[in-house]
Amino acid sequence: MSEKFTSSNFNEIVLQSDKPVLVDFWAEWCGPCRMIGPIVDELANEYDGKAVIGKLNVDENPDISTNYAVRSIPTLLVFKNGQIVDKIVGAVSKQTIASKIEAQL
């Protein structure tokens, strides 16, 4: 299952991770977000132990989405060593997301 990122755990789980991290910025009311949600969950299971994959609700954690200038959702940011190394905006295929994770392993 994917991680649930929040303002209180973001620094520890995302920025201090020794593994690549995929953060799915989403909201309940976002149709495309609901489309890729199950894909993010599948990838979290497939990359368990190799990468950290999870979701951040922009309505519940506006400070994080503002900090990373997320203006459109879904936005997926890939972090490595606390830095953004890749970005996807919009609903894309599982293969596209997986390739972004693979590139950081």
Secondary structure, 3 states (H helix, E strand, C coil): CCEEECCCCHHHHHHCCCCCEEEEEECCCCHHHHHHHHHHHHHHHHCCCCCEEEEEECCCCHHHHHHCCCCCCCEEEEEECCEEEEEEECCCCHHHHHHHHHCCC
